Amino acid sequence: NIFHGTVAYWASHGHFITPIKLDKEPELNENGVAVIKRDAKIGFYMLKSQVRLPGTPDDKDSLVLPLFTDWISLRKWKGLAAEGQRIHTQILSFQDVYRILKKSNTYSGIALNPFSKVPCTLPIPYLDTIVGTPGYKREFDNASV
């Protein structure tokens, strides 16, 4: 229980880096920050899990949303982009990630630092458990809905 409580706490309070695909290049604002155009379409990457995750329909592969806790972990993804090609990224809170997963029928869960020595894959039913705890509800109220 201590292990699961620790995973739940850090996952639910985390902010994660994920590569994204854009149909339009972002523009830099006066502060040098890239701003995604309002009508731009954003696509998220997916990885096929080596393990069948709970909650995955029998006729589907277990696809996971790759999330990274730091830039070093993201750079371990070999072949993500051609040499010299720019990779766009988005920083997402756990609540953002959970909303994306629940609105999409594509993913079976998330993969944290999937190219590190000790990757962590969490299926949606596990994330549902986190969001359903009294502590999460007390702290985040309706942030993940």
MODELLER restraints for C-alpha pairs under 7 A, 6 or more apart:
rsr = mdl.restraints
at = mdl.atoms
rsr.add(forms.Gaussian(group=physical.xy_distance, feature=features.Distance(at['CA:8:A'], at['CA:130:A']), mean=5.77, stdev=0.5))
rsr.add(forms.Gaussian(group=physical.xy_distance, feature=features.Distance(at['CA:11:A'], at['CA:94:A']), mean=6.57, stdev=0.5))
rsr.add(forms.Gaussian(group=physical.xy_distance, feature=features.Distance(at['CA:12:A'], at['CA:94:A']), mean=5.27, stdev=0.5))
rsr.add(forms.Gaussian(group=physical.xy_distance, feature=features.Distance(at['CA:13:A'], at['CA:94:A']), mean=6.59, stdev=0.5))
rsr.add(forms.Gaussian(group=physical.xy_distance, feature=features.Distance(at['CA:14:A'], at['CA:93:A']), mean=5.97, stdev=0.5))
rsr.add(forms.Gaussian(group=physical.xy_distance, feature=features.Distance(at['CA:14:A'], at['CA:94:A']), mean=5.81, stdev=0.5))
rsr.add(forms.Gaussian(group=physical.xy_distance, feature=features.Distance(at['CA:15:A'], at['CA:91:A']), mean=6.43, stdev=0.5))
rsr.add(forms.Gaussian(group=physical.xy_distance, feature=features.Distance(at['CA:15:A'], at['CA:92:A']), mean=5.42, stdev=0.5))
rsr.add(forms.Gaussian(group=physical.xy_distance, feature=features.Distance(at['CA:15:A'], at['CA:93:A']), mean=4.30, stdev=0.5))
rsr.add(forms.Gaussian(group=physical.xy_distance, feature=features.Distance(at['CA:15:A'], at['CA:94:A']), mean=6.26, stdev=0.5))
rsr.add(forms.Gaussian(group=physical.xy_distance, feature=features.Distance(at['CA:16:A'], at['CA:67:A']), mean=5.69, stdev=0.5))
rsr.add(forms.Gaussian(group=physical.xy_distance, feature=features.Distance(at['CA:16:A'], at['CA:68:A']), mean=5.38, stdev=0.5))
rsr.add(forms.Gaussian(group=physical.xy_distance, feature=features.Distance(at['CA:16:A'], at['CA:69:A']), mean=5.24, stdev=0.5))
rsr.add(forms.Gaussian(group=physical.xy_distance, feature=features.Distance(at['CA:16:A'], at['CA:91:A']), mean=5.40, stdev=0.5))
rsr.add(forms.Gaussian(group=physical.xy_distance, feature=features.Distance(at['CA:16:A'], at['CA:92:A']), mean=5.20, stdev=0.5))
rsr.add(forms.Gaussian(group=physical.xy_distance, feature=features.Distance(at['CA:16:A'], at['CA:93:A']), mean=6.25, stdev=0.5))
rsr.add(forms.Gaussian(group=physical.xy_distance, feature=features.Distance(at['CA:17:A'], at['CA:67:A']), mean=5.72, stdev=0.5))
rsr.add(forms.Gaussian(group=physical.xy_distance, feature=features.Distance(at['CA:17:A'], at['CA:68:A']), mean=4.94, stdev=0.5))
rsr.add(forms.Gaussian(group=physical.xy_distance, feature=features.Distance(at['CA:17:A'], at['CA:69:A']), mean=6.28, stdev=0.5))
rsr.add(forms.Gaussian(group=physical.xy_distance, feature=features.Distance(at['CA:17:A'], at['CA:70:A']), mean=6.91, stdev=0.5))
rsr.add(forms.Gaussian(group=physical.xy_distance, feature=features.Distance(at['CA:17:A'], at['CA:89:A']), mean=6.50, stdev=0.5))
rsr.add(forms.Gaussian(group=physical.xy_distance, feature=features.Distance(at['CA:17:A'], at['CA:90:A']), mean=5.77, stdev=0.5))
rsr.add(forms.Gaussian(group=physical.xy_distance, feature=features.Distance(at['CA:17:A'], at['CA:91:A']), mean=4.58, stdev=0.5))
rsr.add(forms.Gaussian(group=physical.xy_distance, feature=features.Distance(at['CA:17:A'], at['CA:92:A']), mean=6.45, stdev=0.5))
rsr.add(forms.Gaussian(group=physical.xy_distance, feature=features.Distance(at['CA:18:A'], at['CA:66:A']), mean=6.44, stdev=0.5))
rsr.add(forms.Gaussian(group=physical.xy_distance, feature=features.Distance(at['CA:18:A'], at['CA:67:A']), mean=5.06, stdev=0.5))
rsr.add(forms.Gaussian(group=physical.xy_distance, feature=features.Distance(at['CA:18:A'], at['CA:68:A']), mean=6.23, stdev=0.5))
rsr.add(forms.Gaussian(group=physical.xy_distance, feature=features.Distance(at['CA:18:A'], at['CA:89:A']), mean=5.46, stdev=0.5))
rsr.add(forms.Gaussian(group=physical.xy_distance, feature=features.Distance(at['CA:18:A'], at['CA:90:A']), mean=5.50, stdev=0.5))
rsr.add(forms.Gaussian(group=physical.xy_distance, feature=features.Distance(at['CA:18:A'], at['CA:91:A']), mean=6.43, stdev=0.5))
rsr.add(forms.Gaussian(group=physical.xy_distance, feature=features.Distance(at['CA:19:A'], at['CA:44:A']), mean=6.88, stdev=0.5))
rsr.add(forms.Gaussian(group=physical.xy_distance, feature=features.Distance(at['CA:19:A'], at['CA:45:A']), mean=6.79, stdev=0.5))
rsr.add(forms.Gaussian(group=physical.xy_distance, feature=features.Distance(at['CA:19:A'], at['CA:87:A']), mean=6.65, stdev=0.5))
rsr.add(forms.Gaussian(group=physical.xy_distance, feature=features.Distance(at['CA:19:A'], at['CA:88:A']), mean=5.71, stdev=0.5))
rsr.add(forms.Gaussian(group=physical.xy_distance, feature=features.Distance(at['CA:19:A'], at['CA:89:A']), mean=4.18, stdev=0.5))
rsr.add(forms.Gaussian(group=physical.xy_distance, feature=features.Distance(at['CA:19:A'], at['CA:90:A']), mean=6.31, stdev=0.5))
rsr.add(forms.Gaussian(group=physical.xy_distance, feature=features.Distance(at['CA:20:A'], at['CA:42:A']), mean=6.55, stdev=0.5))
rsr.add(forms.Gaussian(group=physical.xy_distance, feature=features.Distance(at['CA:20:A'], at['CA:43:A']), mean=5.62, stdev=0.5))
rsr.add(forms.Gaussian(group=physical.xy_distance, feature=features.Distance(at['CA:20:A'], at['CA:44:A']), mean=4.93, stdev=0.5))
rsr.add(forms.Gaussian(group=physical.xy_distance, feature=features.Distance(at['CA:20:A'], at['CA:45:A']), mean=6.46, stdev=0.5))
rsr.add(forms.Gaussian(group=physical.xy_distance, feature=features.Distance(at['CA:20:A'], at['CA:88:A']), mean=5.53, stdev=0.5))
rsr.add(forms.Gaussian(group=physical.xy_distance, feature=features.Distance(at['CA:20:A'], at['CA:89:A']), mean=5.30, stdev=0.5))
rsr.add(forms.Gaussian(group=physical.xy_distance, feature=features.Distance(at['CA:20:A'], at['CA:90:A']), mean=6.59, stdev=0.5))
rsr.add(forms.Gaussian(group=physical.xy_distance, feature=features.Distance(at['CA:21:A'], at['CA:42:A']), mean=5.68, stdev=0.5))
rsr.add(forms.Gaussian(group=physical.xy_distance, feature=features.Distance(at['CA:21:A'], at['CA:43:A']), mean=4.77, stdev=0.5))
rsr.add(forms.Gaussian(group=physical.xy_distance, feature=features.Distance(at['CA:21:A'], at['CA:44:A']), mean=6.25, stdev=0.5))
rsr.add(forms.Gaussian(group=physical.xy_distance, feature=features.Distance(at['CA:21:A'], at['CA:88:A']), mean=6.73, stdev=0.5))
rsr.add(forms.Gaussian(group=physical.xy_distance, feature=features.Distance(at['CA:22:A'], at['CA:40:A']), mean=6.69, stdev=0.5))
rsr.add(forms.Gaussian(group=physical.xy_distance, feature=features.Distance(at['CA:22:A'], at['CA:41:A']), mean=5.81, stdev=0.5))
rsr.add(forms.Gaussian(group=physical.xy_distance, feature=features.Distance(at['CA:22:A'], at['CA:42:A']), mean=4.96, stdev=0.5))
rsr.add(forms.Gaussian(group=physical.xy_distance, feature=features.Distance(at['CA:22:A'], at['CA:43:A']), mean=6.40, stdev=0.5))
rsr.add(forms.Gaussian(group=physical.xy_distance, feature=features.Distance(at['CA:23:A'], at['CA:40:A']), mean=6.11, stdev=0.5))
rsr.add(forms.Gaussian(group=physical.xy_distance, feature=features.Distance(at['CA:23:A'], at['CA:41:A']), mean=5.65, stdev=0.5))
rsr.add(forms.Gaussian(group=physical.xy_distance, feature=features.Distance(at['CA:24:A'], at['CA:40:A']), mean=5.76, stdev=0.5))
rsr.add(forms.Gaussian(group=physical.xy_distance, feature=features.Distance(at['CA:26:A'], at['CA:34:A']), mean=5.64, stdev=0.5))
rsr.add(forms.Gaussian(group=physical.xy_distance, feature=features.Distance(at['CA:26:A'], at['CA:35:A']), mean=5.25, stdev=0.5))
rsr.add(forms.Gaussian(group=physical.xy_distance, feature=features.Distance(at['CA:26:A'], at['CA:36:A']), mean=4.57, stdev=0.5))
rsr.add(forms.Gaussian(group=physical.xy_distance, feature=features.Distance(at['CA:26:A'], at['CA:37:A']), mean=6.20, stdev=0.5))
rsr.add(forms.Gaussian(group=physical.xy_distance, feature=features.Distance(at['CA:27:A'], at['CA:34:A']), mean=5.41, stdev=0.5))
rsr.add(forms.Gaussian(group=physical.xy_distance, feature=features.Distance(at['CA:27:A'], at['CA:35:A']), mean=5.32, stdev=0.5))
rsr.add(forms.Gaussian(group=physical.xy_distance, feature=features.Distance(at['CA:27:A'], at['CA:36:A']), mean=6.69, stdev=0.5))
rsr.add(forms.Gaussian(group=physical.xy_distance, feature=features.Distance(at['CA:28:A'], at['CA:34:A']), mean=4.41, stdev=0.5))
rsr.add(forms.Gaussian(group=physical.xy_distance, feature=features.Distance(at['CA:28:A'], at['CA:35:A']), mean=5.99, stdev=0.5))
rsr.add(forms.Gaussian(group=physical.xy_distance, feature=features.Distance(at['CA:29:A'], at['CA:35:A']), mean=6.66, stdev=0.5))
rsr.add(forms.Gaussian(group=physical.xy_distance, feature=features.Distance(at['CA:45:A'], at['CA:65:A']), mean=6.51, stdev=0.5))
rsr.add(forms.Gaussian(group=physical.xy_distance, feature=features.Distance(at['CA:45:A'], at['CA:66:A']), mean=6.94, stdev=0.5))
rsr.add(forms.Gaussian(group=physical.xy_distance, feature=features.Distance(at['CA:46:A'], at['CA:63:A']), mean=6.09, stdev=0.5))
rsr.add(forms.Gaussian(group=physical.xy_distance, feature=features.Distance(at['CA:46:A'], at['CA:64:A']), mean=5.50, stdev=0.5))
rsr.add(forms.Gaussian(group=physical.xy_distance, feature=features.Distance(at['CA:46:A'], at['CA:65:A']), mean=5.00, stdev=0.5))
rsr.add(forms.Gaussian(group=physical.xy_distance, feature=features.Distance(at['CA:46:A'], at['CA:66:A']), mean=6.25, stdev=0.5))
rsr.add(forms.Gaussian(group=physical.xy_distance, feature=features.Distance(at['CA:47:A'], at['CA:63:A']), mean=5.48, stdev=0.5))
rsr.add(forms.Gaussian(group=physical.xy_distance, feature=features.Distance(at['CA:47:A'], at['CA:64:A']), mean=5.30, stdev=0.5))
rsr.add(forms.Gaussian(group=physical.xy_distance, feature=features.Distance(at['CA:47:A'], at['CA:65:A']), mean=6.58, stdev=0.5))
rsr.add(forms.Gaussian(group=physical.xy_distance, feature=features.Distance(at['CA:47:A'], at['CA:66:A']), mean=6.70, stdev=0.5))
rsr.add(forms.Gaussian(group=physical.xy_distance, feature=features.Distance(at['CA:48:A'], at['CA:61:A']), mean=6.81, stdev=0.5))
rsr.add(forms.Gaussian(group=physical.xy_distance, feature=features.Distance(at['CA:48:A'], at['CA:62:A']), mean=5.85, stdev=0.5))
rsr.add(forms.Gaussian(group=physical.xy_distance, feature=features.Distance(at['CA:48:A'], at['CA:63:A']), mean=4.54, stdev=0.5))
rsr.add(forms.Gaussian(group=physical.xy_distance, feature=features.Distance(at['CA:48:A'], at['CA:64:A']), mean=6.31, stdev=0.5))
rsr.add(forms.Gaussian(group=physical.xy_distance, feature=features.Distance(at['CA:49:A'], at['CA:62:A']), mean=5.41, stdev=0.5))
rsr.add(forms.Gaussian(group=physical.xy_distance, feature=features.Distance(at['CA:49:A'], at['CA:63:A']), mean=5.77, stdev=0.5))
rsr.add(forms.Gaussian(group=physical.xy_distance, feature=features.Distance(at['CA:49:A'], at['CA:64:A']), mean=6.45, stdev=0.5))
rsr.add(forms.Gaussian(group=physical.xy_distance, feature=features.Distance(at['CA:52:A'], at['CA:62:A']), mean=5.66, stdev=0.5))
rsr.add(forms.Gaussian(group=physical.xy_distance, feature=features.Distance(at['CA:53:A'], at['CA:62:A']), mean=5.89, stdev=0.5))
rsr.add(forms.Gaussian(group=physical.xy_distance, feature=features.Distance(at['CA:53:A'], at['CA:108:A']), mean=6.56, stdev=0.5))
rsr.add(forms.Gaussian(group=physical.xy_distance, feature=features.Distance(at['CA:53:A'], at['CA:123:A']), mean=5.91, stdev=0.5))
rsr.add(forms.Gaussian(group=physical.xy_distance, feature=features.Distance(at['CA:54:A'], at['CA:123:A']), mean=6.39, stdev=0.5))
rsr.add(forms.Gaussian(group=physical.xy_distance, feature=features.Distance(at['CA:54:A'], at['CA:125:A']), mean=7.00, stdev=0.5))
rsr.add(forms.Gaussian(group=physical.xy_distance, feature=features.Distance(at['CA:55:A'], at['CA:108:A']), mean=6.88, stdev=0.5))
rsr.add(forms.Gaussian(group=physical.xy_distance, feature=features.Distance(at['CA:55:A'], at['CA:125:A']), mean=6.67, stdev=0.5))
rsr.add(forms.Gaussian(group=physical.xy_distance, feature=features.Distance(at['CA:56:A'], at['CA:62:A']), mean=5.98, stdev=0.5))
rsr.add(forms.Gaussian(group=physical.xy_distance, feature=features.Distance(at['CA:56:A'], at['CA:108:A']), mean=5.83, stdev=0.5))
rsr.add(forms.Gaussian(group=physical.xy_distance, feature=features.Distance(at['CA:62:A'], at['CA:107:A']), mean=7.00, stdev=0.5))
rsr.add(forms.Gaussian(group=physical.xy_distance, feature=features.Distance(at['CA:62:A'], at['CA:108:A']), mean=5.37, stdev=0.5))
rsr.add(forms.Gaussian(group=physical.xy_distance, feature=features.Distance(at['CA:63:A'], at['CA:106:A']), mean=6.97, stdev=0.5))
rsr.add(forms.Gaussian(group=physical.xy_distance, feature=features.Distance(at['CA:63:A'], at['CA:107:A']), mean=5.00, stdev=0.5))
rsr.add(forms.Gaussian(group=physical.xy_distance, feature=features.Distance(at['CA:63:A'], at['CA:108:A']), mean=5.45, stdev=0.5))
rsr.add(forms.Gaussian(group=physical.xy_distance, feature=features.Distance(at['CA:64:A'], at['CA:107:A']), mean=5.24, stdev=0.5))
rsr.add(forms.Gaussian(group=physical.xy_distance, feature=features.Distance(at['CA:64:A'], at['CA:108:A']), mean=5.68, stdev=0.5))
rsr.add(forms.Gaussian(group=physical.xy_distance, feature=features.Distance(at['CA:64:A'], at['CA:109:A']), mean=4.88, stdev=0.5))
rsr.add(forms.Gaussian(group=physical.xy_distance, feature=features.Distance(at['CA:64:A'], at['CA:110:A']), mean=4.73, stdev=0.5))
rsr.add(forms.Gaussian(group=physical.xy_distance, feature=features.Distance(at['CA:64:A'], at['CA:111:A']), mean=5.90, stdev=0.5))
rsr.add(forms.Gaussian(group=physical.xy_distance, feature=features.Distance(at['CA:65:A'], at['CA:107:A']), mean=6.58, stdev=0.5))
rsr.add(forms.Gaussian(group=physical.xy_distance, feature=features.Distance(at['CA:65:A'], at['CA:109:A']), mean=6.48, stdev=0.5))
rsr.add(forms.Gaussian(group=physical.xy_distance, feature=features.Distance(at['CA:65:A'], at['CA:110:A']), mean=4.66, stdev=0.5))
rsr.add(forms.Gaussian(group=physical.xy_distance, feature=features.Distance(at['CA:65:A'], at['CA:111:A']), mean=5.99, stdev=0.5))
rsr.add(forms.Gaussian(group=physical.xy_distance, feature=features.Distance(at['CA:66:A'], at['CA:110:A']), mean=6.01, stdev=0.5))
rsr.add(forms.Gaussian(group=physical.xy_distance, feature=features.Distance(at['CA:66:A'], at['CA:111:A']), mean=4.88, stdev=0.5))
rsr.add(forms.Gaussian(group=physical.xy_distance, feature=features.Distance(at['CA:66:A'], at['CA:112:A']), mean=6.27, stdev=0.5))
rsr.add(forms.Gaussian(group=physical.xy_distance, feature=features.Distance(at['CA:66:A'], at['CA:114:A']), mean=6.67, stdev=0.5))
rsr.add(forms.Gaussian(group=physical.xy_distance, feature=features.Distance(at['CA:67:A'], at['CA:110:A']), mean=6.94, stdev=0.5))
rsr.add(forms.Gaussian(group=physical.xy_distance, feature=features.Distance(at['CA:67:A'], at['CA:111:A']), mean=5.95, stdev=0.5))
rsr.add(forms.Gaussian(group=physical.xy_distance, feature=features.Distance(at['CA:67:A'], at['CA:112:A']), mean=4.93, stdev=0.5))
rsr.add(forms.Gaussian(group=physical.xy_distance, feature=features.Distance(at['CA:67:A'], at['CA:113:A']), mean=6.08, stdev=0.5))
rsr.add(forms.Gaussian(group=physical.xy_distance, feature=features.Distance(at['CA:68:A'], at['CA:74:A']), mean=5.77, stdev=0.5))
rsr.add(forms.Gaussian(group=physical.xy_distance, feature=features.Distance(at['CA:68:A'], at['CA:112:A']), mean=5.63, stdev=0.5))
rsr.add(forms.Gaussian(group=physical.xy_distance, feature=features.Distance(at['CA:68:A'], at['CA:113:A']), mean=4.79, stdev=0.5))
rsr.add(forms.Gaussian(group=physical.xy_distance, feature=features.Distance(at['CA:69:A'], at['CA:113:A']), mean=6.67, stdev=0.5))
rsr.add(forms.Gaussian(group=physical.xy_distance, feature=features.Distance(at['CA:73:A'], at['CA:113:A']), mean=5.84, stdev=0.5))
rsr.add(forms.Gaussian(group=physical.xy_distance, feature=features.Distance(at['CA:73:A'], at['CA:116:A']), mean=6.46, stdev=0.5))
rsr.add(forms.Gaussian(group=physical.xy_distance, feature=features.Distance(at['CA:76:A'], at['CA:115:A']), mean=5.86, stdev=0.5))
rsr.add(forms.Gaussian(group=physical.xy_distance, feature=features.Distance(at['CA:77:A'], at['CA:115:A']), mean=6.10, stdev=0.5))
rsr.add(forms.Gaussian(group=physical.xy_distance, feature=features.Distance(at['CA:81:A'], at['CA:87:A']), mean=6.86, stdev=0.5))
rsr.add(forms.Gaussian(group=physical.xy_distance, feature=features.Distance(at['CA:95:A'], at['CA:143:A']), mean=6.22, stdev=0.5))
rsr.add(forms.Gaussian(group=physical.xy_distance, feature=features.Distance(at['CA:95:A'], at['CA:144:A']), mean=4.56, stdev=0.5))
rsr.add(forms.Gaussian(group=physical.xy_distance, feature=features.Distance(at['CA:96:A'], at['CA:144:A']), mean=6.98, stdev=0.5))
rsr.add(forms.Gaussian(group=physical.xy_distance, feature=features.Distance(at['CA:98:A'], at['CA:144:A']), mean=6.29, stdev=0.5))
rsr.add(forms.Gaussian(group=physical.xy_distance, feature=features.Distance(at['CA:99:A'], at['CA:144:A']), mean=5.98, stdev=0.5))
rsr.add(forms.Gaussian(group=physical.xy_distance, feature=features.Distance(at['CA:99:A'], at['CA:145:A']), mean=6.33, stdev=0.5))
rsr.add(forms.Gaussian(group=physical.xy_distance, feature=features.Distance(at['CA:101:A'], at['CA:107:A']), mean=6.20, stdev=0.5))
rsr.add(forms.Gaussian(group=physical.xy_distance, feature=features.Distance(at['CA:108:A'], at['CA:123:A']), mean=5.75, stdev=0.5))
rsr.add(forms.Gaussian(group=physical.xy_distance, feature=features.Distance(at['CA:108:A'], at['CA:124:A']), mean=5.83, stdev=0.5))
rsr.add(forms.Gaussian(group=physical.xy_distance, feature=features.Distance(at['CA:109:A'], at['CA:122:A']), mean=5.52, stdev=0.5))
rsr.add(forms.Gaussian(group=physical.xy_distance, feature=features.Distance(at['CA:109:A'], at['CA:123:A']), mean=4.01, stdev=0.5))
rsr.add(forms.Gaussian(group=physical.xy_distance, feature=features.Distance(at['CA:109:A'], at['CA:124:A']), mean=4.74, stdev=0.5))
rsr.add(forms.Gaussian(group=physical.xy_distance, feature=features.Distance(at['CA:110:A'], at['CA:121:A']), mean=5.66, stdev=0.5))
rsr.add(forms.Gaussian(group=physical.xy_distance, feature=features.Distance(at['CA:110:A'], at['CA:122:A']), mean=5.37, stdev=0.5))
rsr.add(forms.Gaussian(group=physical.xy_distance, feature=features.Distance(at['CA:110:A'], at['CA:123:A']), mean=6.43, stdev=0.5))
rsr.add(forms.Gaussian(group=physical.xy_distance, feature=features.Distance(at['CA:111:A'], at['CA:119:A']), mean=6.97, stdev=0.5))
rsr.add(forms.Gaussian(group=physical.xy_distance, feature=features.Distance(at['CA:111:A'], at['CA:120:A']), mean=5.69, stdev=0.5))
rsr.add(forms.Gaussian(group=physical.xy_distance, feature=features.Distance(at['CA:111:A'], at['CA:121:A']), mean=4.33, stdev=0.5))
rsr.add(forms.Gaussian(group=physical.xy_distance, feature=features.Distance(at['CA:111:A'], at['CA:122:A']), mean=6.47, stdev=0.5))
rsr.add(forms.Gaussian(group=physical.xy_distance, feature=features.Distance(at['CA:112:A'], at['CA:119:A']), mean=5.91, stdev=0.5))
rsr.add(forms.Gaussian(group=physical.xy_distance, feature=features.Distance(at['CA:112:A'], at['CA:120:A']), mean=5.04, stdev=0.5))
rsr.add(forms.Gaussian(group=physical.xy_distance, feature=features.Distance(at['CA:112:A'], at['CA:121:A']), mean=6.18, stdev=0.5))
rsr.add(forms.Gaussian(group=physical.xy_distance, feature=features.Distance(at['CA:113:A'], at['CA:119:A']), mean=5.32, stdev=0.5))
rsr.add(forms.Gaussian(group=physical.xy_distance, feature=features.Distance(at['CA:113:A'], at['CA:120:A']), mean=6.86, stdev=0.5))
rsr.add(forms.Gaussian(group=physical.xy_distance, feature=features.Distance(at['CA:114:A'], at['CA:120:A']), mean=6.84, stdev=0.5))
rsr.add(forms.Gaussian(group=physical.xy_distance, feature=features.Distance(at['CA:130:A'], at['CA:136:A']), mean=6.90, stdev=0.5))
rsr.add(forms.Gaussian(group=physical.xy_distance, feature=features.Distance(at['CA:131:A'], at['CA:137:A']), mean=6.79, stdev=0.5))
